[in-house]
C-alpha cells in the first residue's frame, strides 16, 4: 500500500500520539504502584517527616544515597569482568533502577531488572544472571559478617540489654547461616548441582519435567561458570566483602542519627542493633521485608529507648532505605525510557 504525502504525515502524527499516550500510561502506572505500595505507611512516614529536623532528614538521605553509591561501585566491579567499558555511573544507575523494581514488585523483580539492565549494557543474560546471583550471595553473607562483628564489638551492651532474646538471636543467626550456606552451595558447588539434578531426574521418570530439568541444568552451568570467573580471585572477593561492609555501615548508622539525644547508645551499638534487626527480619516471611523490618526494629530499639522513639526511628529508617531509593529509582526509570524514546526518534 502506497501512502501519499498527507497519509504519511497522518501516520507519523498517529504514531507520535500513541507514543505520547504510552508515556503517560507508564507514568500513571508508576503513580499507581507508588500509591499502592505505600498505602499503609505513607501517612505515618509523612507525619514523622514533618516532626523531624531538616538536618536529620538531610543526613539520613545522604546516608541512604551513600549506600546506593557503594552498591553501584560493587556492581561496577563485578560487571567489568564481562564488560570493561561498564562505568561507575552505570553501576549507580543500576543500583537505583533495581531499588525501584524491588519495591514495585515487592522484592521479586529486582534480579530480573538487574539482568535486564546488564543485558542492555553489554553483558549477556546468562552472564548477568550468574553475576547477580554471586553478588547476592556475597551480600547475604556480608550481612551475617557485619552483624557478627558489631555484635561481638558491643558484647557487654548486647548481653545486658538482649539476654532475654538469646534464643531468638541464636535462631536468627542459625537461619541466616543456613541460607548463606545453601546459597553458596547452589551458586558454587558442582557436587551439589549434581545431587540436585539427580534428585530431579529421579522425580522425572515419566518425562513430565524434561523442560524444567533442562532449564535447571542450564542454570547450574551458568552459576558454575560465574562462580569460577568471579570467585576464583580471592583478593577480588575480599575486596567485594569489604565494600559490602562499608555499604551496610551507611544504612545501619541511620538510627543513631535519628535517635541522637533520645537514646543512650553509641554509633557502634546502634549499628549492632540495626544489623541484627535486619538479619532477623530477613528470616521472617514478609514480602520485601515490609512490616517485619519495622516490627523487629521497634522491638529491639525499644529496649534502649522509648517505644515511641523506636517507632519513629523505624519509620524514618523505612523512608531512608525504602522510600527514597524507590523514588530516585522511579526518576531514573522515567529518564531511561525518555533516552530510549529520543534515541529511537533520532534513528527514524
C-alpha positions as CSV (number, residue, x, y, z in Angstrom):
1,X,0.0,0.0,0.0
2,X,1.4,3.4,-1.1
3,X,1.0,6.5,1.1
4,X,0.5,10.0,-0.2
5,X,2.2,12.9,1.5
6,X,-0.8,13.6,3.6
7,X,-1.2,10.0,4.5
8,X,2.4,9.8,5.6
9,X,2.0,12.8,7.8
10,X,-1.1,11.3,9.3
11,X,0.6,8.0,10.1
12,X,3.6,9.9,11.7
13,X,1.1,12.0,13.7
14,X,-0.8,9.0,14.9
15,X,2.5,7.2,15.9
16,X,3.6,10.2,17.9
17,X,0.2,10.4,19.7
18,X,0.4,6.7,20.5
19,X,3.9,7.1,21.9
20,X,2.8,10.1,24.0
21,X,-0.2,8.1,25.3
22,X,2.0,5.2,26.2
23,X,4.4,7.5,28.0
24,X,1.6,8.9,30.1
25,X,0.2,5.5,30.7
26,X,3.6,4.4,32.0
27,X,3.8,7.5,34.3
28,X,0.3,6.7,35.6
29,X,1.2,3.1,36.3
30,X,4.2,4.4,38.3
31,X,1.9,6.6,40.4
32,X,-0.5,3.7,41.0
33,X,2.4,1.5,42.1
34,X,3.7,4.2,44.5
35,X,0.3,4.8,46.0
36,X,-0.4,1.0,46.3
37,X,3.0,0.2,47.8
38,X,2.9,2.9,50.4
39,X,-0.8,2.9,51.1
40,X,-0.4,1.9,54.7
41,X,2.9,3.6,55.6
42,X,2.8,6.8,53.6
43,X,0.7,8.7,56.2
44,X,2.8,7.8,59.3
45,X,6.1,8.4,57.4
46,X,4.9,11.9,56.2
47,X,3.8,12.8,59.7
48,X,7.1,11.7,61.1
49,X,9.0,13.7,58.5
50,X,7.0,16.8,59.4
51,X,8.2,16.5,63.1
52,X,11.8,15.8,62.2
53,X,14.6,18.3,61.9
54,X,15.5,19.2,58.3
55,X,19.2,18.4,59.2
56,X,18.3,14.9,60.3
57,X,16.3,14.3,57.1
58,X,19.2,15.6,55.0
59,X,21.7,13.5,57.0
60,X,19.8,10.2,56.7
61,X,19.1,11.0,53.0
62,X,22.8,11.3,52.4
63,X,23.4,8.1,54.2
64,X,20.8,6.4,52.0
65,X,22.4,7.7,48.8
66,X,25.8,6.7,50.1
67,X,24.6,3.1,50.4
68,X,23.5,3.1,46.8
69,X,26.7,4.7,45.6
70,X,28.8,1.9,47.2
71,X,26.3,-0.6,45.8
72,X,27.0,0.9,42.3
73,X,30.7,0.5,43.0
74,X,30.2,-3.2,43.8
75,X,28.1,-3.8,40.7
76,X,30.7,-2.0,38.6
77,X,33.5,-4.1,40.0
78,X,31.5,-7.3,39.0
79,X,30.4,-6.0,35.6
80,X,33.9,-5.0,34.4
81,X,34.8,-8.7,34.5
82,X,32.5,-9.1,31.5
83,X,32.4,-5.6,30.0
84,X,35.4,-3.4,30.7
85,X,33.6,-0.4,29.4
86,X,30.9,-0.7,32.1
87,X,31.2,2.6,34.1
88,X,30.7,3.6,37.7
89,X,27.7,5.8,36.6
90,X,26.1,2.7,35.1
91,X,26.6,0.8,38.4
92,X,24.9,3.5,40.4
93,X,22.1,3.8,37.9
94,X,21.7,0.1,38.1
95,X,21.5,0.2,41.9
96,X,18.7,2.8,41.9
97,X,17.0,1.0,39.0
98,X,16.8,-2.2,40.9
99,X,15.7,-0.4,44.1
100,X,12.6,0.8,42.2
101,X,11.7,-2.6,40.9
102,X,12.5,-4.3,44.3
103,X,9.7,-2.1,45.8
104,X,7.4,-2.1,42.8
105,X,7.4,-5.9,42.7
106,X,7.6,-6.5,46.5
107,X,11.1,-7.9,46.2
108,X,10.6,-10.4,43.4
109,X,11.6,-8.3,40.4
110,X,15.0,-6.8,41.5
111,X,17.0,-9.7,40.0
112,X,15.1,-9.6,36.7
113,X,15.6,-5.8,36.5
114,X,19.3,-6.2,37.2
115,X,19.8,-8.8,34.5
116,X,17.8,-6.7,32.0
117,X,19.9,-3.7,32.8
118,X,23.2,-5.6,32.4
119,X,22.0,-7.1,29.1
120,X,21.3,-3.6,27.8
121,X,24.8,-2.6,28.8
122,X,26.9,-5.3,27.1
123,X,26.5,-8.3,29.5
124,X,24.6,-11.3,28.2
125,X,21.6,-12.6,30.1
126,X,23.4,-15.8,31.1
127,X,26.5,-14.0,32.4
128,X,24.3,-11.3,34.0
129,X,22.2,-14.0,35.8
130,X,25.3,-15.7,37.2
131,X,26.9,-12.4,38.2
132,X,23.7,-11.2,40.0
133,X,23.5,-14.5,41.9
134,X,27.1,-14.3,43.1
135,X,26.7,-10.7,44.0
136,X,23.5,-11.6,46.0
137,X,25.3,-14.4,47.8
138,X,28.1,-12.2,48.9
139,X,25.6,-9.6,50.0
140,X,23.7,-12.1,52.3
141,X,27.0,-13.4,53.7
142,X,28.1,-9.8,54.3
143,X,25.0,-9.1,56.4
144,X,25.8,-12.0,58.7
145,X,29.5,-11.0,58.9
146,X,28.6,-7.3,59.7
147,X,26.1,-8.3,62.3
148,X,28.6,-10.7,64.0
149,X,31.4,-8.1,64.0
150,X,29.3,-5.4,65.6
151,X,27.6,-7.8,68.0
152,X,30.9,-9.0,69.3
153,X,32.3,-5.5,69.5
154,X,29.3,-4.5,71.6
155,X,29.2,-7.8,73.6
156,X,28.7,-6.3,77.0
157,X,26.0,-3.9,75.8
158,X,24.2,-6.6,73.8
159,X,24.2,-9.2,76.6
160,X,23.0,-6.6,79.1
161,X,20.0,-5.5,77.0
162,X,19.2,-8.5,74.9
163,X,19.9,-11.6,77.0
164,X,16.1,-12.3,77.2
165,X,16.2,-12.7,73.4
166,X,19.1,-15.1,73.4
167,X,17.2,-18.0,71.7
168,X,15.7,-15.6,69.1
169,X,19.1,-14.2,68.3
170,X,20.7,-17.7,68.0
171,X,17.8,-18.8,65.8
172,X,18.2,-15.8,63.6
173,X,22.0,-16.4,63.2
174,X,21.3,-20.1,62.6
175,X,18.7,-19.5,59.9
176,X,20.9,-16.8,58.3
177,X,23.9,-19.2,58.3
178,X,21.8,-22.0,56.7
179,X,20.5,-19.6,54.0
180,X,24.1,-18.4,53.3
181,X,25.5,-21.9,53.1
182,X,22.6,-23.0,50.8
183,X,23.1,-20.0,48.5
184,X,26.9,-20.7,48.4
185,X,26.3,-24.4,47.5
186,X,23.7,-23.5,44.9
187,X,26.0,-20.9,43.4
188,X,29.3,-22.7,43.5
189,X,29.2,-26.4,44.2
190,X,29.3,-28.8,41.2
191,X,28.7,-31.7,43.6
192,X,25.6,-30.0,45.0
193,X,24.3,-29.3,41.5
194,X,24.9,-32.9,40.5
195,X,22.9,-34.1,43.5
196,X,20.1,-31.7,42.7
197,X,19.9,-32.8,39.1
198,X,20.0,-36.5,40.2
199,X,17.0,-35.9,42.6
200,X,15.0,-34.1,39.9
201,X,15.9,-36.8,37.5
202,X,14.5,-39.4,39.9
203,X,11.2,-37.5,40.0
204,X,11.2,-37.3,36.2
205,X,10.8,-40.9,35.4
206,X,7.9,-40.3,33.1
207,X,9.5,-37.3,31.4
208,X,7.0,-34.8,32.7
209,X,9.6,-32.4,33.9
210,X,12.0,-32.6,30.9
211,X,11.7,-28.8,30.3
212,X,12.3,-27.9,33.9
213,X,15.2,-30.3,34.2
214,X,16.9,-28.8,31.1
215,X,16.4,-25.3,32.5
216,X,17.8,-26.3,35.8
217,X,20.8,-27.9,34.1
218,X,21.4,-24.7,32.2
219,X,21.1,-22.5,35.3
220,X,23.5,-24.7,37.2
221,X,26.0,-24.4,34.3
222,X,25.6,-20.6,34.3
223,X,26.2,-20.4,38.1
224,X,29.2,-22.7,37.9
225,X,30.7,-20.6,35.2
226,X,30.0,-17.3,37.1
227,X,31.4,-18.7,40.3
228,X,34.6,-19.9,38.5
229,X,35.0,-16.5,36.9
230,X,34.2,-14.2,39.9
231,X,35.1,-16.2,43.0
232,X,38.4,-17.6,41.8
233,X,40.2,-14.4,42.6
234,X,40.4,-14.3,46.4
235,X,41.7,-10.7,46.5
236,X,38.7,-9.6,44.4
237,X,36.2,-11.5,46.7
238,X,37.8,-10.0,49.8
239,X,37.5,-6.5,48.3
240,X,33.8,-7.1,47.5
241,X,33.1,-8.3,51.1
242,X,34.9,-5.1,52.4
243,X,32.8,-2.9,50.1
244,X,29.6,-4.6,51.3
245,X,30.6,-3.9,54.9
246,X,31.2,-0.3,54.0
247,X,27.8,-0.2,52.2
248,X,26.0,-1.6,55.3
249,X,27.6,1.0,57.6
250,X,25.8,3.8,55.7
251,X,22.3,2.3,56.3
252,X,22.9,0.8,59.7
253,X,24.1,4.0,61.2
254,X,20.9,5.8,60.3
255,X,19.1,5.0,63.6
256,X,22.0,6.6,65.6
257,X,21.5,10.0,63.9
258,X,17.7,9.7,64.3
259,X,17.9,8.8,68.0
260,X,20.7,11.2,68.7
261,X,19.7,12.9,72.0
262,X,16.9,10.4,72.8
263,X,18.8,7.2,73.2
264,X,21.9,6.5,75.3
265,X,23.7,4.5,72.6
266,X,26.9,4.8,70.6
267,X,27.1,4.6,66.8
268,X,28.7,1.1,67.1
269,X,25.9,-0.1,69.4
270,X,23.3,1.4,67.0
271,X,24.8,-0.4,64.1
272,X,24.9,-3.7,66.1
273,X,21.2,-3.4,66.9
274,X,20.2,-2.4,63.3
275,X,22.2,-5.1,61.6
276,X,20.7,-7.6,64.0
277,X,17.2,-6.4,63.3
278,X,17.7,-6.5,59.5
279,X,19.1,-10.0,59.8
280,X,16.2,-11.2,61.9
281,X,13.6,-9.5,59.7
282,X,15.1,-11.2,56.7
283,X,14.1,-14.7,58.0
284,X,10.5,-13.7,58.7
285,X,8.0,-14.4,55.9
286,X,7.1,-11.0,54.7
287,X,7.2,-9.5,51.1
288,X,10.3,-7.4,50.6
289,X,10.7,-7.2,54.4
290,X,7.6,-4.9,54.6
291,X,6.2,-5.0,58.1
292,X,8.7,-7.5,59.5
293,X,11.5,-4.9,59.5
294,X,9.5,-2.3,61.4
295,X,8.3,-4.9,63.9
296,X,11.8,-6.3,64.8
297,X,13.4,-2.8,64.5
298,X,11.0,-1.3,67.0
299,X,11.1,-4.3,69.3
300,X,14.9,-4.2,69.6
301,X,15.4,-0.4,69.8
302,X,12.5,-0.1,72.4
303,X,14.8,-1.8,74.8
304,X,17.3,1.1,74.8
305,X,14.9,4.0,74.2
306,X,11.2,4.6,74.5
307,X,8.7,2.6,72.3
308,X,7.6,5.9,70.7
309,X,11.1,6.9,69.8
310,X,11.8,3.4,68.4
311,X,8.7,3.5,66.3
312,X,9.6,7.0,65.0
313,X,13.1,5.8,64.1
314,X,11.7,2.7,62.3
315,X,9.5,5.0,60.1
316,X,12.4,7.3,59.2
317,X,14.6,4.2,58.6
318,X,12.0,2.9,56.2
319,X,11.9,6.3,54.5
320,X,15.7,6.4,54.0
321,X,16.2,2.8,53.0
322,X,12.9,2.0,51.2
323,X,11.0,5.1,50.0
324,X,13.9,7.4,49.0
325,X,15.8,4.9,46.8
326,X,12.4,3.9,45.3
327,X,11.6,7.5,44.3
328,X,15.1,8.2,42.9
329,X,14.8,4.8,41.0
330,X,11.5,5.9,39.6
331,X,13.0,9.1,38.2
332,X,15.9,7.0,36.7
333,X,13.4,4.6,35.1
334,X,11.5,7.5,33.5
335,X,14.7,9.2,32.3
336,X,15.9,5.9,30.8
337,X,12.7,5.5,28.9
338,X,12.9,9.1,27.7
339,X,16.5,8.5,26.5
340,X,15.4,5.4,24.6
341,X,12.5,7.3,23.0
342,X,14.8,10.1,21.9
343,X,17.3,7.5,20.6
344,X,14.6,5.8,18.5
345,X,13.3,9.1,17.2
346,X,16.8,10.0,16.0
347,X,17.2,6.7,14.3
348,X,13.9,7.2,12.5
